[in-house]
Amino acid sequence: MKTQHAPTQARPPALLLIAACLLSASAFAPTRAQAQAIKPGLWEIKMNPQLSPERQAAMAQAQQQLAQMPADQRKMMEEMMAKAGVNANLATGAVTLKVCITADQAALNELPVHSQGQGSCKHQVQRKGAQILNQFSCSDPEVSGQGTTTLTSPEAYTSTLNTVSKNKSSGKNETLVVNGSGRWLGADCGSIAPMKTPK
């Protein structure tokens, strides 16, 4: 088992984006038996959370705040997220990410991660057959948990994530279950910048 230190960008909805980054990272985790198991190129990662009533209310409030934003600010935010390959549905909490894996990263079989932002995540990744187990803890936002990624082919995988995070308002811990999937879109990443590999 190898411990990786991966900075992760916290963008709204931050928890779900961190979840997507961690599970996409675990799909590309280093393992001797996994060389070239995942194709390089553009990948689409979908995350669908099972939201509690409290989280549903918070997402609805966030959606209202976004709708009340001045048109130019809202457009700027949407353009920034689109440039980063992020599409978030505030009504359901669903997040879709597009990430780029280079041929060199696939050949090196090392862990690419989102590198921007001030938060830091530490995670341990272990391969068991077609499954990749990922335990992690992040400092910004404060969240920890474990995920399982199942490789169904070199072009697809499914994932399940269980997280525990602290509600800053109440000080109580909250749990969240996120189901996800990843699929290879093609060799050309287009405008999506490659994920960075830790040095």
C-alpha positions, 0 to 999 in steps of 0.5 A: 500500500502506498500513501499519496499526497494530493492537493485538491481544489475545493470548488462548489459544491466542494465536497462532491468535487473532492469526491470526484477527484479522489475516485478518478485518481484511484482509478489511475493509481499505481500498481504493477499489475495494472500497466496500461489498464486505463486508456490515456485521453479524455475521461468523463466522470459522473458523481451522484450523491444520496442527499439528506433532506438537510443537504437537499435544502442547502443545494436548493438555497445554493441554486437560488443564490446562483439564480439571483447573481448578476448575469455577468457574474453567473456567466463568468462562474459558468465559464470558469467551471466549463473551462475546468471541465466541471458541470454541477447540477445544484438541484440534484447535487450531481457533478460531472467532471472531464479529466485528461490523462496523458500517454506518459501518465498512463505509461508511468502508471502514476497517480494524476491529481487536480493540483490547484487550490489550498486544500490537501488530501492524503490517501492510501490506494490498494488494488485487489483484482479489478477493484481499487480501494481508496482511504482518504482524509482532506483538510479543506474542506474537512472530509474523510472516507473510503471509496471502491472503484471497480474497473469494468474495462480499459474504458470504463469503471464504476465507483462508490464513495462513503464520506464523513465531513464536519458541518461548520454551522452545527459542528456535527459530523455528516455522512454522504454516499456517492455513486459514480462512474467513469468512461473514456471519451476519446484520445483527444482531450481538446481544451481540457488540460492534463491532470498533474502528476506529483513529483 
